[in-house]
């Protein structure tokens, strides 16, 4: 993904001093979670990966589109 990696950064929430301040927006690949893992009632879940258009805010989708435009990469 030439050019894309230079423009984004990922931070693992578990590495933060207080990770409880940033609970997940969505739980992905829940089809393969262990049976003993309990997700909160009403949690946003996806059996595989999620649909950006249905999950991300309009603002987040705009930032994603701008990133792909800047790099000339076609979104998957």
C-alpha positions as CSV (number, residue, x, y, z in Angstrom):
1,X,0.0,0.0,0.0
2,X,2.6,2.5,-1.0
3,X,2.1,5.9,0.5
4,X,-0.6,4.8,2.9
5,X,1.5,3.6,5.8
6,X,3.3,7.0,5.9
7,X,0.0,8.7,6.6
8,X,-1.7,6.6,9.3
9,X,-0.8,5.3,12.7
10,X,-2.3,2.7,14.9
11,X,-2.3,2.9,18.7
12,X,-3.2,-0.2,20.7
13,X,-5.8,0.9,23.3
14,X,-4.4,-1.7,25.8
15,X,-1.1,0.2,25.9
16,X,-2.7,3.4,27.2
17,X,-2.7,4.4,30.9
18,X,-6.5,4.2,31.0
19,X,-7.8,2.0,28.2
20,X,-11.3,2.1,29.7
21,X,-11.7,5.6,28.3
22,X,-11.7,4.2,24.8
23,X,-14.1,1.2,24.6
24,X,-14.4,-0.5,21.2
25,X,-16.9,0.9,18.7
26,X,-17.3,-2.5,17.1
27,X,-16.3,-6.1,17.8
28,X,-15.0,-7.9,14.6
29,X,-14.6,-11.5,13.7
30,X,-17.0,-12.6,16.3
31,X,-17.8,-15.8,14.4
32,X,-14.4,-17.2,15.7
33,X,-14.5,-15.8,19.3
34,X,-14.3,-18.3,22.1
35,X,-17.6,-19.3,23.6
36,X,-16.5,-18.0,27.0
37,X,-15.9,-14.5,25.7
38,X,-19.0,-12.4,26.6
39,X,-19.7,-9.2,24.7
40,X,-21.8,-6.5,26.3
41,X,-25.5,-6.5,25.6
42,X,-26.3,-4.2,22.6
43,X,-22.6,-4.3,21.5
44,X,-22.0,-3.5,17.8
45,X,-20.7,-6.8,16.4
46,X,-19.7,-8.2,13.0
47,X,-19.2,-11.9,12.3
48,X,-16.3,-11.0,9.9
49,X,-15.1,-7.5,9.1
50,X,-17.6,-4.6,9.1
51,X,-19.0,-2.3,6.3
52,X,-17.3,1.1,6.6
53,X,-20.4,2.8,5.3
54,X,-22.7,1.3,8.0
55,X,-20.2,1.6,10.9
56,X,-18.1,4.7,10.5
57,X,-19.4,8.2,11.0
58,X,-19.7,10.5,8.0
59,X,-16.7,12.5,9.2
60,X,-14.6,9.3,9.5
61,X,-15.6,8.2,6.1
62,X,-14.6,11.6,4.7
63,X,-11.2,11.3,6.3
64,X,-10.7,7.8,4.9
65,X,-11.7,8.9,1.4
66,X,-9.3,11.9,1.6
67,X,-6.5,9.5,2.6
68,X,-7.1,7.3,-0.4
69,X,-7.4,10.4,-2.7
70,X,-4.0,11.7,-1.4
71,X,-2.2,8.4,-2.1
72,X,-3.9,7.6,-5.4
73,X,-4.8,4.2,-4.0
74,X,-8.2,2.7,-4.7
75,X,-10.1,1.7,-1.5
76,X,-10.8,-2.0,-1.1
